[in-house]
Amino acid sequence: MRPRPHRRRGPLRGVHGRRPRLERSPAYHYKPEAGGCAEKAIQTLKEQVLWIERFETLGELRERIREFARTYNRDWLIERHGYRSPLEARERLLAAASG
């Protein structure tokens, strides 16, 4: 007797094998619990790098993303950080937290 094939539930299948009803809802950057900060970061990356440049290899893309992250953290002045770079804002917060 052949064993019964195991019916695997995929990531989009609910308990009864049906797809759950999903609705798109935007997350806002001032609501971090909704993932808005990550969405804002990805949007900035798209606008500054991905929509502008072309890459021949995945390695080139990875290196360019790393370069953008370094430049962003070191050089960009962010209004919500008092026109400081993210690196300066982080150092200031860590210094304040340590005493």
Residue pairs with C-beta under 8 A, 6 or more apart in sequence:
7 17
9 17
12 19
12 20
13 19
14 20
26 39
27 34
27 35
27 36
27 38
27 39
28 34
28 36
29 36
29 37
29 39
29 40
30 36
44 72
45 65
45 68
48 68
49 64
49 65
49 68
53 64
55 61
55 64
72 86
73 85
73 86
73 87
74 85
74 87
75 85
76 85
76 86
77 83
77 84
77 85
78 84
78 85
78 86
78 89
81 88
81 89
82 89
84 92
